[in-house]
Amino acid sequence: MFDRLKAYLDSIRARDPAPRSRWEILLYPGVWALFFHRIAHWLYEAKLYFPARFVNHFSRFLTAIDIHPGAEIGKNFFIDHGFTVIGETAQIGDNVTIYQNVTLGGTNPTNGVGGKRHPTLEDNVIIGSGAQIIGPITVGERARVGASAVVVEDVPAGATMVGFKARSTLVPAEEWIKEFIPYGMTPECEDAEGNRIDCIEKLEGELSALRAELESLKAAQQPKSLPPRSGTDD
């Protein structure tokens, strides 16, 4: 047991130059969040859902890290700093590093099928601070996700993802205020059966059309140049 703990603390020290000893690492909120999650996950698998949630909430109070008891986490997982959220069906491999303010979030479950809603991070993945990994996607082994990136599609092994895909959906106010939409997924991003689909290309096409129309209106409003004057003044 102590050998495993030492190996875990050494794995963190290899990724973080700040601590001077293993004792310092024992104060890290990410270490305690993982400790409490191991207990909560054991209770969750035993179908003791309320005690599992109690441990989860107690851990969140102490560490500012919210890991659902159902999440599956491998060896040497390191959360550097806090304010991270990890959803119920998330799966995390070995030697994964996550920095602060990261969300492993879910997609719209309103079609009545819970299933896999959260991401899978394979071994040796690094997630930069503020990144949002959304949906039942897979981030391949050794992949990197840059700070504040928004990832909604599978990431190949060894790839580096940067930037975000957020776009205005141009949904009229009278439409979107009718009901609560879980996870911010609008009807334009779902098919006829309520399943999430990728609508980025559609929105980009609409945006291009609007830009072209705006340019046409600007050109029409430009004053026409006067013809050159002929002759000389008297």
C-alpha positions as CSV (number, residue, x, y, z in Angstrom):
1,M,0.0,0.0,0.0
2,F,2.7,2.5,1.0
3,D,4.7,1.5,-2.1
4,R,1.7,2.3,-4.3
5,L,1.3,5.7,-2.5
6,K,5.0,6.5,-2.9
7,A,4.8,5.6,-6.6
8,Y,1.7,7.8,-7.1
9,L,3.3,10.8,-5.3
10,D,6.5,10.4,-7.3
11,S,4.4,10.4,-10.5
12,I,3.0,13.8,-9.6
13,R,6.4,15.1,-8.6
14,A,7.7,14.1,-12.1
15,R,4.9,16.3,-13.7
16,D,5.0,19.2,-11.3
17,P,8.3,21.0,-10.4
18,A,6.8,23.0,-7.5
19,P,6.9,20.5,-4.6
20,R,10.1,20.0,-2.7
21,S,9.0,16.7,-1.1
22,R,6.2,14.1,-1.1
23,W,4.8,15.7,2.1
24,E,3.9,18.8,0.1
25,I,2.1,16.7,-2.5
26,L,0.0,15.2,0.2
27,L,-1.5,18.7,0.7
28,Y,-2.7,19.0,-2.9
29,P,-6.5,19.1,-3.3
30,G,-6.3,16.9,-6.4
31,V,-4.7,14.1,-4.3
32,W,-7.4,14.3,-1.7
33,A,-10.1,14.5,-4.3
34,L,-8.9,11.3,-5.8
35,F,-8.6,9.7,-2.4
36,F,-12.2,10.5,-1.6
37,H,-13.3,9.4,-5.1
38,R,-11.9,6.0,-4.6
39,I,-14.1,5.6,-1.5
40,A,-17.2,7.1,-3.3
41,H,-16.7,4.9,-6.3
42,W,-16.5,1.8,-4.2
43,L,-19.8,2.7,-2.5
44,Y,-21.3,3.5,-5.9
45,E,-20.4,0.1,-7.3
46,A,-22.0,-1.4,-4.2
47,K,-25.2,0.5,-5.1
48,L,-24.9,2.6,-2.0
49,Y,-25.7,5.7,-3.9
50,F,-26.5,8.0,-1.0
51,P,-23.3,7.4,1.0
52,A,-21.4,7.7,-2.3
53,R,-22.9,11.1,-3.0
54,F,-22.3,12.2,0.6
55,V,-18.6,11.4,0.2
56,N,-18.6,13.2,-3.2
57,H,-20.1,16.3,-1.7
58,F,-17.8,16.3,1.3
59,S,-14.8,16.0,-1.0
60,R,-16.1,18.8,-3.2
61,F,-16.5,21.0,-0.1
62,L,-12.9,20.4,0.9
63,T,-11.2,20.4,-2.5
64,A,-13.4,22.4,-4.9
65,I,-13.2,19.4,-7.2
66,D,-16.4,17.6,-8.2
67,I,-15.9,14.0,-9.4
68,H,-19.1,12.0,-9.8
69,P,-18.9,8.7,-7.9
70,G,-19.6,6.8,-11.1
71,A,-16.6,8.0,-13.0
72,E,-13.9,5.4,-13.7
73,I,-10.3,6.6,-13.1
74,G,-7.1,4.8,-13.7
75,K,-3.7,5.0,-12.1
76,N,-1.6,8.1,-11.4
77,F,-4.4,10.6,-12.1
78,F,-3.3,14.1,-11.3
79,I,-5.5,17.2,-11.0
80,D,-3.2,20.2,-10.7
81,H,-5.1,22.8,-8.6
82,G,-8.9,22.5,-8.5
83,F,-12.4,23.7,-9.7
84,T,-12.7,20.7,-12.0
85,V,-15.9,18.8,-12.8
86,I,-15.9,15.1,-14.0
87,G,-19.2,13.5,-15.0
88,E,-20.8,10.2,-14.1
89,T,-19.9,8.2,-17.2
90,A,-16.4,9.7,-17.7
91,Q,-13.6,7.2,-18.1
92,I,-10.0,8.2,-17.4
93,G,-6.9,6.1,-18.2
94,D,-3.5,5.9,-16.6
95,N,-1.1,8.9,-16.1
96,V,-3.7,11.5,-17.1
97,T,-3.0,15.1,-16.1
98,I,-5.8,17.7,-15.8
99,Y,-5.2,21.4,-14.9
100,Q,-7.6,23.7,-13.2
101,N,-11.2,24.7,-14.4
102,V,-11.6,21.7,-16.7
103,T,-15.0,20.1,-17.4
104,L,-15.6,16.6,-18.6
105,G,-19.2,17.2,-19.4
106,G,-22.2,15.4,-20.7
107,T,-24.6,15.7,-23.6
108,N,-28.4,16.0,-23.7
109,P,-30.0,13.0,-22.0
110,T,-33.6,14.0,-22.7
111,N,-34.1,11.3,-25.3
112,G,-34.7,8.9,-22.3
113,V,-31.5,6.9,-22.8
114,G,-28.8,7.7,-20.2
115,G,-26.0,5.5,-21.5
116,K,-22.5,7.0,-22.1
117,R,-22.7,10.8,-21.9
118,H,-19.2,11.8,-20.9
119,P,-15.7,11.7,-22.4
120,T,-13.1,8.9,-22.3
121,L,-9.5,10.0,-21.8
122,E,-7.0,7.4,-22.7
123,D,-3.5,7.0,-21.2
124,N,-1.1,9.9,-20.8
125,V,-3.6,12.6,-21.9
126,I,-3.0,16.2,-20.8
127,I,-5.9,18.6,-20.5
128,G,-5.0,22.4,-20.3
129,S,-6.7,24.8,-17.9
130,G,-10.2,25.9,-18.7
131,A,-10.7,23.2,-21.4
132,Q,-14.2,21.8,-21.9
133,I,-14.5,18.2,-23.1
134,I,-18.1,17.5,-23.9
135,G,-20.0,14.4,-24.8
136,P,-19.2,10.7,-25.2
137,I,-16.1,11.3,-27.2
138,T,-12.6,9.7,-26.9
139,V,-9.4,11.7,-26.4
140,G,-6.7,9.3,-27.8
141,E,-3.6,8.2,-26.0
142,R,-0.9,10.9,-25.5
143,A,-3.2,13.6,-26.9
144,R,-3.0,17.2,-25.7
145,V,-5.9,19.7,-25.3
146,G,-4.8,23.3,-25.0
147,A,-6.1,25.8,-22.4
148,S,-9.7,27.0,-22.9
149,A,-10.3,24.6,-25.9
150,V,-13.7,23.2,-26.4
151,V,-13.7,19.7,-27.8
152,V,-16.8,18.0,-29.0
153,E,-15.3,15.4,-31.4
154,D,-13.0,12.5,-31.0
155,V,-9.3,13.4,-30.7
156,P,-6.7,11.1,-32.5
157,A,-3.9,9.6,-30.5
158,G,-1.0,12.1,-30.1
159,A,-2.9,15.1,-31.5
160,T,-2.9,18.6,-30.0
161,M,-6.2,20.4,-29.9
162,V,-6.5,24.2,-29.6
163,G,-9.2,26.8,-29.9
164,F,-13.0,26.4,-29.6
165,K,-16.0,25.8,-31.8
166,A,-18.6,27.9,-30.0
167,R,-20.9,29.7,-32.5
168,S,-24.2,31.7,-32.2
169,T,-27.2,29.4,-33.0
170,L,-29.3,32.5,-33.9
171,V,-32.3,30.9,-32.0
172,P,-35.2,33.4,-31.6
173,A,-35.8,34.4,-28.0
174,E,-39.5,33.3,-28.2
175,E,-38.2,29.7,-29.0
176,W,-35.5,29.1,-26.5
177,I,-37.3,30.6,-23.5
178,K,-40.1,28.0,-23.8
179,E,-38.3,25.3,-21.9
180,F,-35.1,24.3,-20.1
181,I,-32.6,22.7,-22.5
182,P,-30.1,20.5,-20.6
183,Y,-26.4,21.2,-21.3
184,G,-27.3,24.1,-23.6
185,M,-28.1,21.8,-26.6
186,T,-30.6,23.6,-28.9
187,P,-33.0,21.7,-31.2
188,E,-30.9,22.7,-34.1
189,C,-28.2,20.4,-32.8
190,E,-30.5,17.3,-32.5
191,D,-32.0,15.0,-35.1
192,A,-35.6,13.9,-35.3
193,E,-35.1,11.3,-32.6
194,G,-33.5,13.7,-30.2
195,N,-30.0,12.5,-30.7
196,R,-27.1,15.1,-30.7
197,I,-25.7,15.9,-34.2
198,D,-22.9,18.1,-35.3
199,C,-24.5,21.4,-36.6
200,I,-21.3,23.5,-36.8
201,E,-21.1,23.3,-40.7
202,K,-24.8,24.4,-41.0
203,L,-24.2,27.4,-38.7
204,E,-21.1,28.4,-40.5
205,G,-22.9,28.3,-43.8
206,E,-25.7,30.5,-42.4
207,L,-23.1,32.9,-41.1
208,S,-21.4,33.1,-44.5
209,A,-24.7,33.8,-46.2
210,L,-25.5,36.6,-43.7
211,R,-22.1,38.1,-44.2
212,A,-22.5,38.1,-48.0
213,E,-25.9,39.7,-47.7
214,L,-24.5,42.4,-45.4
215,E,-21.7,43.2,-47.9
216,S,-24.3,43.5,-50.7
217,L,-26.4,45.9,-48.6
218,K,-23.3,48.0,-47.8
219,A,-22.4,48.1,-51.5
220,A,-25.9,49.2,-52.4
221,Q,-25.8,52.1,-49.9
222,Q,-22.5,53.5,-51.2
223,P,-23.1,56.9,-53.0
224,K,-22.5,56.6,-56.7
225,S,-19.5,58.7,-58.0
226,L,-20.5,61.8,-60.1
227,P,-19.4,61.9,-63.8
228,P,-16.4,64.1,-64.5
229,R,-17.3,67.8,-65.4
230,S,-16.7,68.9,-68.9
231,G,-15.7,72.3,-70.2
232,T,-14.3,75.2,-68.2
233,D,-15.9,77.5,-65.7
234,D,-17.0,81.0,-67.0
